[in-house]
Amino acid sequence: MSAISIQDEKINKAINIAVFIITYKCTIRDAAEKFGISKTTAHRMISKVLPSISSKLYYQVREVIDNNKEIYKINNNKNVNNG
C-alpha cells in the first residue's frame, strides 16, 4: 500500500466515524466499537484528522459529543444525589 492510499484510508475512516456519530448521536466509544478500533484511535481521528478535512463536519461532531457529555453529567449527578 502506498502512503497516499493509507492517507486516503485515514481520511475516509475519519469521515465515516464523523457521519456515524452525527447520524446516530452516539458516543465516540459507540463509534469505535462499530468500526472495530480503539476509543483512543476514534478520538484521534475526530480531534486530529477531521478538522483538517472538514471544519463543518468537525463542529457537528463536537456538538454531538458535547451534548453527550452534558447528558452524562446530568445522569451522573442524579445517581450521586439518589444513591
Long-range contacts (C-beta under 8 A, 24 or more apart in sequence): 10-45, 10-49, 11-49, 11-53, 13-37, 13-45, 14-45, 14-46, 14-49, 14-50, 14-53, 15-50, 15-53, 15-54, 15-57, 17-42, 17-45, 17-46, 17-50, 18-46, 18-50, 18-54, 18-57, 18-58, 18-60, 18-61, 19-57, 21-46, 21-61, 21-64, 21-65, 22-57, 22-60, 22-61, 22-64, 25-64, 25-67, 25-68, 26-64, 26-68, 27-65, 27-68, 28-65
